[in-house]
């Protein structure tokens, strides 16, 4: 399979259509620009040319794959005959009477399914029971969580920051008075020195605070301190620094006037002084006639978004824009206009609207996380090591129970998998379980995030047929129902539906307008074999015994109605094509993989 020049050109155009370097003035991909680029890098930049060749090869490979998939799809297109058949199984109808003897009429305990039965069934249906190599494990988790003593230490530390204290200064040989959190006026400095989280110089609405403390904070007076209080795994102190009435959103317009020294200036050549003069001049015009704002913004603004929004930034939330701009629009009133300087230039600002003016607070927070101490981590390591030794020489489940540890089984782990439920990504555990020297029953300790996992290998299955134990959950119900069906057929004496119903203390039921496409019987469930049988016998005939999904049946056909003839099956052909197209790429890949003569050894290096 080869890729033609036109195909490659089209593929490159699709992949490069958003790259400005290859677009013409109309914003459309220009192949001439691409050819100029290729010639330039080929002559002057061997590395970039090599990268482009690799990119081109990947495009060609994608085209080949898509062409192959399209050819397979074309070969699977439904025919008119298939459409006609689909029409019939959906629209041919039958009315039947039936008697059902459910499998549940015989207790499961009365039926024995042996491993030999399961093995024989697997061998008869080998294709259904092929399995990849897999391992089963079970593990317990020793978390490196802080102890109660660790928790109390952090609580005491943060509590000690509340009030001023006197400490001896070893350098000056004098006592120093250290101001407390309650008394300090230097909130930024105090937080920087004593908290894991820096001071946030912003205004908070009640909805923005954790629900656990919002009511308390908003009921405090300026200068009040709340805490210590615990949020998740940290202790905190919160001091109310300031209160004000603040809009929760402000609609603002601006004209940005940049100057040449700024990084964002682009092609601007004006000086800062010229920019300020222009900004002040535009402000004067806008103050006299605000209706001219859009025209002024379109002509003078250096904000790239002006072409779309005409300078209207919409509604902004506190802290959502640069500090100087943010301070002006939230500290002033609706209708105010001014020039504000920022790192982007001079902003000629108009405050259009302010919504939901409400109480807002500024808070200084001291935060300290509770972490396990060295003593605690050493203790947990010793406990994990001791458990590993006991579990290796005893019964893993019993040792877990004795230590009141949660035993977590994980089954069917593939050789290339890495995610262990409850642990996360850990290739070390999977690789260990698949090592030749690792035997079922072996135990090993692994370091994981926040602690240790003590893991035991409980099962190791090679690629091939499932064992009876592995297939038991799937096969046992099938074989149990087969044995029940045989027993039911052998014990029924009656022949007609009425005789069987009377003998088994049940009723003859009716199902009208059944169709093969939707093989459901009222009060009996989905029964494809039973419904299919109704279309295989004539009106008035009674079937033999039918082993269905939910029981054993006999049916009598009351009436058959074939679907009226039609000349056009296009809609049914389209339905089939849509159904077949779903997942076709994945199915083709699976088929190719199945037939490929490749020995997968990735697990040895991953």
Buried (B, 14 or more C-beta within 10 A) or exposed (E): EEBEEEBBEEBBBEBBEEEEEBBEEEEEBBEEBBEEBBEEBBEEEEEBBEEBEEEBEEBBEBBBBEBBBEEBBEEBEBEEEBBBBBBBBBBBBBBBBBBBBBBEBBEBEEBEBEEEBBBBBBEEEEEEBEBEBBBBBBBBBBEBBBBEEBBEBBBEBBEBBBEEEEEEEEEEEEEEEBEBBBEBEEBBEBBEEBBEEEBBEEBBBBEBBEEEBBEBBBEBEEEEBBBBBBEEEBBBBBBBBEBEEBBBBBBBBBBBBBBBEBEEBEEBEBEBEBBBBBBEEBBEBBEEEBEEBBEBBEEBBBBEEBEEBBBBBEBBBBBEBEEBBBEBBBEBEBEEBBBBBBEBBBBBBBBBEBEEEEEBBBBBBBBBEBBBBEEBBEBBBEBBBEBBEBBBEEEBBEBBEEBEBEBBEBEEBEBBBBEBEEBEEBBBBBBBBBEEEBEEEBBBBBEBEEBBBBBBBBBBBEEEBBBBEBBBEBBBEBBBBBBBBEBBEEEBEBEEBBEBBBBBEBEBBEBEEBBBEEBEBEEBBEBEEBBEBBBEBEEEEBBEBBBBBBBBBBBBBBEBEEBEEEEEBEEBBEBBBEEBEEEBBEEBEEEEEEEEEEEEEEBEEE
